[in-house]
Amino acid sequence: MHWRLPESGWIKLNSDGGFAADEQMGSGGVIARNDRGEFMGASRIFFGEVLSATHAEALACLEATQVGARLAATRVVFETDSAEVVSLVMNKSFDRSEIGPVIQELKRRIQSFQDFKLI
């Protein structure tokens, strides 16, 4: 997969979660770039105990919303390599899985942006 610029006037927040299954520990990172590909900011975070790789990916997306808020972004593309997280967030029903509370918070936070895309 090749990274692509966001549309004019948008910023892109790429997030990635990491999971060490043997230790049940996770971490994540976020990088922000504008529509010219210029670096705008980044974040890395240690989550501690997580339930799964999907949980770590969802927490990394949650961190991306915080980066976007700190940058006062209004039009944001959230990009993750987790198709499962995208599917869970875009699903209109209430998520009752173990990571449901994280997904619900992620849904709430991305709605706070004027425009958003989750890919």
PyRosetta script that sets phi, psi and omega in degrees:
from pyrosetta import init, pose_from_sequence

init()
pose = pose_from_sequence("MHWRLPESGWIKLNSDGGFAADEQMGSGGVIARNDRGEFMGASRIFFGEVLSATHAEALACLEATQVGARLAATRVVFETDSAEVVSLVMNKSFDRSEIGPVIQELKRRIQSFQDFKLI")
pose.set_psi(1, 136.6)
pose.set_omega(1, -178.7)
pose.set_phi(2, -107.4)
pose.set_psi(2, 132.6)
pose.set_omega(2, 179.3)
pose.set_phi(3, -66.3)
pose.set_psi(3, 137.4)
pose.set_omega(3, 179.5)
pose.set_phi(4, -121.8)
pose.set_psi(4, 146.5)
pose.set_omega(4, 176.3)
pose.set_phi(5, -62.8)
pose.set_psi(5, 146.4)
pose.set_omega(5, 171.0)
pose.set_phi(6, -74.7)
pose.set_psi(6, 166.8)
pose.set_omega(6, 177.6)
pose.set_phi(7, -62.9)
pose.set_psi(7, 160.9)
pose.set_omega(7, 179.0)
pose.set_phi(8, -55.9)
pose.set_psi(8, 131.6)
pose.set_omega(8, 179.3)
pose.set_phi(9, 87.4)
pose.set_psi(9, -1.5)
pose.set_omega(9, 179.7)
pose.set_phi(10, -109.0)
pose.set_psi(10, 158.7)
pose.set_omega(10, 168.0)
pose.set_phi(11, -117.9)
pose.set_psi(11, 155.1)
pose.set_omega(11, 178.4)
pose.set_phi(12, -115.6)
pose.set_psi(12, 130.8)
pose.set_omega(12, 176.1)
pose.set_phi(13, -113.5)
pose.set_psi(13, 107.2)
pose.set_omega(13, 176.8)
pose.set_phi(14, -91.7)
pose.set_psi(14, 128.1)
pose.set_omega(14, 178.5)
pose.set_phi(15, -124.2)
pose.set_psi(15, 152.9)
pose.set_omega(15, 177.3)
pose.set_phi(16, -149.2)
pose.set_psi(16, 134.6)
pose.set_omega(16, 177.0)
pose.set_phi(17, -108.1)
pose.set_psi(17, 147.7)
pose.set_omega(17, 176.5)
pose.set_phi(18, -120.5)
pose.set_psi(18, 146.9)
pose.set_omega(18, -175.8)
pose.set_phi(19, -139.6)
pose.set_psi(19, 125.3)
pose.set_omega(19, 174.3)
pose.set_phi(20, -101.2)
pose.set_psi(20, 99.1)
pose.set_omega(20, -173.5)
pose.set_phi(21, -59.9)
pose.set_psi(21, -38.4)
pose.set_omega(21, -177.5)
pose.set_phi(22, -66.4)
pose.set_psi(22, -25.0)
pose.set_omega(22, -179.8)
pose.set_phi(23, -109.9)
pose.set_psi(23, -7.2)
pose.set_omega(23, -176.1)
pose.set_phi(24, 55.5)
pose.set_psi(24, 38.6)
pose.set_omega(24, -179.8)
pose.set_phi(25, -115.1)
pose.set_psi(25, 151.6)
pose.set_omega(25, -179.0)
pose.set_phi(26, -140.4)
pose.set_psi(26, 161.3)
pose.set_omega(26, 176.4)
pose.set_phi(27, -150.3)
pose.set_psi(27, 171.4)
pose.set_omega(27, -179.6)
pose.set_phi(28, -156.7)
pose.set_psi(28, 167.9)
pose.set_omega(28, 178.0)
pose.set_phi(29, -146.8)
pose.set_psi(29, 155.2)
pose.set_omega(29, 179.9)
pose.set_phi(30, -139.6)
pose.set_psi(30, 141.3)
pose.set_omega(30, 172.1)
pose.set_phi(31, -132.3)
pose.set_psi(31, 138.5)
pose.set_omega(31, -179.2)
pose.set_phi(32, -114.7)
pose.set_psi(32, 133.7)
pose.set_omega(32, 176.5)
pose.set_phi(33, -136.5)
pose.set_psi(33, 147.8)
pose.set_omega(33, 179.4)
pose.set_phi(34, -88.0)
pose.set_psi(34, -172.4)
pose.set_omega(34, -175.9)
pose.set_phi(35, -73.2)
pose.set_psi(35, -1.4)
pose.set_omega(35, 172.6)
pose.set_phi(36, -106.6)
pose.set_psi(36, 3.0)
pose.set_omega(36, -179.8)
pose.set_phi(37, 82.8)
pose.set_psi(37, 8.8)
pose.set_omega(37, -177.9)
pose.set_phi(38, -79.6)
pose.set_psi(38, 138.8)
pose.set_omega(38, 178.4)
pose.set_phi(39, -62.2)
pose.set_psi(39, 130.8)
pose.set_omega(39, 178.5)
pose.set_phi(40, -116.5)
pose.set_psi(40, -22.2)
pose.set_omega(40, -179.1)
pose.set_phi(41, 166.7)
pose.set_psi(41, 170.8)
pose.set_omega(41, 179.8)
pose.set_phi(42, -157.5)
pose.set_psi(42, 167.0)
pose.set_omega(42, 178.2)
pose.set_phi(43, -153.4)
pose.set_psi(43, 147.3)
pose.set_omega(43, 170.0)
pose.set_phi(44, -136.1)
pose.set_psi(44, 146.4)
pose.set_omega(44, -174.1)
pose.set_phi(45, -149.7)
pose.set_psi(45, 142.7)
pose.set_omega(45, 173.8)
pose.set_phi(46, -99.8)
pose.set_psi(46, 122.5)
pose.set_omega(46, -177.0)
pose.set_phi(47, -87.9)
pose.set_psi(47, -19.9)
pose.set_omega(47, -173.3)
pose.set_phi(48, 79.7)
pose.set_psi(48, -139.6)
pose.set_omega(48, -176.0)
pose.set_phi(49, -71.8)
pose.set_psi(49, 126.6)
pose.set_omega(49, 175.0)
pose.set_phi(50, -130.3)
pose.set_psi(50, 162.5)
pose.set_omega(50, -174.2)
pose.set_phi(51, -86.7)
pose.set_psi(51, -28.0)
pose.set_omega(51, -173.7)
pose.set_phi(52, -167.3)
pose.set_psi(52, 173.5)
pose.set_omega(52, 175.1)
pose.set_phi(53, -63.0)
pose.set_psi(53, -38.6)
pose.set_omega(53, 178.9)
pose.set_phi(54, -64.1)
pose.set_psi(54, -38.5)
pose.set_omega(54, 176.8)
pose.set_phi(55, -60.9)
pose.set_psi(55, -45.4)
pose.set_omega(55, 178.3)
pose.set_phi(56, -62.9)
pose.set_psi(56, -41.1)
pose.set_omega(56, 178.6)
pose.set_phi(57, -63.8)
pose.set_psi(57, -41.6)
pose.set_omega(57, 179.2)
pose.set_phi(58, -65.7)
pose.set_psi(58, -40.5)
pose.set_omega(58, 177.3)
pose.set_phi(59, -65.2)
pose.set_psi(59, -35.9)
pose.set_omega(59, 176.6)
pose.set_phi(60, -65.4)
pose.set_psi(60, -39.3)
pose.set_omega(60, 175.6)
pose.set_phi(61, -63.9)
pose.set_psi(61, -38.3)
pose.set_omega(61, 177.2)
pose.set_phi(62, -62.2)
pose.set_psi(62, -40.9)
pose.set_omega(62, 176.0)
pose.set_phi(63, -62.8)
pose.set_psi(63, -36.7)
pose.set_omega(63, 178.0)
pose.set_phi(64, -60.9)
pose.set_psi(64, -36.5)
pose.set_omega(64, 178.3)
pose.set_phi(65, -65.2)
pose.set_psi(65, -34.2)
pose.set_omega(65, 177.8)
pose.set_phi(66, -69.3)
pose.set_psi(66, -40.1)
pose.set_omega(66, 176.8)
pose.set_phi(67, -61.8)
pose.set_psi(67, -45.8)
pose.set_omega(67, 178.7)
pose.set_phi(68, -59.7)
pose.set_psi(68, -41.2)
pose.set_omega(68, 178.7)
pose.set_phi(69, -65.7)
pose.set_psi(69, -42.0)
pose.set_omega(69, 178.7)
pose.set_phi(70, -62.9)
pose.set_psi(70, -30.8)
pose.set_omega(70, 179.0)
pose.set_phi(71, -85.4)
pose.set_psi(71, -0.4)
pose.set_omega(71, -177.3)
pose.set_phi(72, 56.1)
pose.set_psi(72, 36.8)
pose.set_omega(72, -179.9)
pose.set_phi(73, -71.8)
pose.set_psi(73, 145.8)
pose.set_omega(73, 177.2)
pose.set_phi(74, -116.0)
pose.set_psi(74, -34.1)
pose.set_omega(74, -179.6)
pose.set_phi(75, -119.2)
pose.set_psi(75, 109.0)
pose.set_omega(75, -168.5)
pose.set_phi(76, -129.8)
pose.set_psi(76, 134.8)
pose.set_omega(76, 168.6)
pose.set_phi(77, -101.8)
pose.set_psi(77, 118.6)
pose.set_omega(77, 174.5)
pose.set_phi(78, -96.5)
pose.set_psi(78, 120.2)
pose.set_omega(78, -178.7)
pose.set_phi(79, -119.1)
pose.set_psi(79, 128.2)
pose.set_omega(79, 178.4)
pose.set_phi(80, -133.5)
pose.set_psi(80, 156.3)
pose.set_omega(80, 176.1)
pose.set_phi(81, -92.8)
pose.set_psi(81, 10.1)
pose.set_omega(81, -179.4)
pose.set_phi(82, -102.7)
pose.set_psi(82, 100.0)
pose.set_omega(82, 176.9)
pose.set_phi(83, -61.6)
pose.set_psi(83, -30.8)
pose.set_omega(83, -179.8)
pose.set_phi(84, -65.8)
pose.set_psi(84, -42.5)
pose.set_omega(84, 178.1)
pose.set_phi(85, -64.2)
pose.set_psi(85, -44.0)
pose.set_omega(85, 178.0)
pose.set_phi(86, -57.6)
pose.set_psi(86, -46.7)
pose.set_omega(86, -179.5)
pose.set_phi(87, -61.8)
pose.set_psi(87, -44.6)
pose.set_omega(87, -180.0)
pose.set_phi(88, -63.8)
pose.set_psi(88, -41.2)
pose.set_omega(88, -178.3)
pose.set_phi(89, -71.2)
pose.set_psi(89, -39.0)
pose.set_omega(89, -177.3)
pose.set_phi(90, -77.7)
pose.set_psi(90, -16.4)
pose.set_omega(90, 177.6)
pose.set_phi(91, -68.7)
pose.set_psi(91, 129.6)
pose.set_omega(91, -176.3)
pose.set_phi(92, -75.3)
pose.set_psi(92, -19.5)
pose.set_omega(92, -177.3)
pose.set_phi(93, -78.0)
pose.set_psi(93, 162.0)
pose.set_omega(93, 179.1)
pose.set_phi(94, -74.2)
pose.set_psi(94, 129.6)
pose.set_omega(94, -178.1)
pose.set_phi(95, -85.6)
pose.set_psi(95, 118.4)
pose.set_omega(95, -179.3)
pose.set_phi(96, -104.0)
pose.set_psi(96, 13.9)
pose.set_omega(96, 179.3)
pose.set_phi(97, -74.2)
pose.set_psi(97, 175.4)
pose.set_omega(97, 178.8)
pose.set_phi(98, -59.9)
pose.set_psi(98, -29.7)
pose.set_omega(98, -179.9)
pose.set_phi(99, -100.0)
pose.set_psi(99, 12.1)
pose.set_omega(99, 179.9)
pose.set_phi(100, -50.8)
pose.set_psi(100, -45.4)
pose.set_omega(100, 179.6)
pose.set_phi(101, -60.6)
pose.set_psi(101, -35.4)
pose.set_omega(101, 177.8)
pose.set_phi(102, -68.4)
pose.set_psi(102, -43.2)
pose.set_omega(102, 179.7)
pose.set_phi(103, -63.4)
pose.set_psi(103, -43.6)
pose.set_omega(103, 179.6)
pose.set_phi(104, -62.3)
pose.set_psi(104, -41.6)
pose.set_omega(104, 178.5)
pose.set_phi(105, -66.7)
pose.set_psi(105, -38.4)
pose.set_omega(105, 177.4)
pose.set_phi(106, -63.4)
pose.set_psi(106, -43.6)
pose.set_omega(106, 176.3)
pose.set_phi(107, -57.9)
pose.set_psi(107, -45.4)
pose.set_omega(107, -178.7)
pose.set_phi(108, -63.2)
pose.set_psi(108, -44.9)
pose.set_omega(108, -176.1)
pose.set_phi(109, -69.5)
pose.set_psi(109, -40.3)
pose.set_omega(109, -178.6)
pose.set_phi(110, -68.7)
pose.set_psi(110, -26.7)
pose.set_omega(110, 177.3)
pose.set_phi(111, -68.3)
pose.set_psi(111, -16.7)
pose.set_omega(111, -178.8)
pose.set_phi(112, -76.1)
pose.set_psi(112, -12.2)
pose.set_omega(112, 177.5)
pose.set_phi(113, -85.6)
pose.set_psi(113, 146.5)
pose.set_omega(113, -178.6)
pose.set_phi(114, -55.5)
pose.set_psi(114, -50.0)
pose.set_omega(114, 176.4)
pose.set_phi(115, -136.0)
pose.set_psi(115, 143.3)
pose.set_omega(115, 176.4)
pose.set_phi(116, -149.5)
pose.set_psi(116, 155.0)
pose.set_omega(116, 170.8)
pose.set_phi(117, -133.5)
pose.set_psi(117, 142.3)
pose.set_omega(117, 176.9)
pose.set_phi(118, -121.2)
pose.set_psi(118, 115.1)
pose.set_omega(118, -178.6)
pose.set_phi(119, -130.1)
pose.dump_pdb("model.pdb")
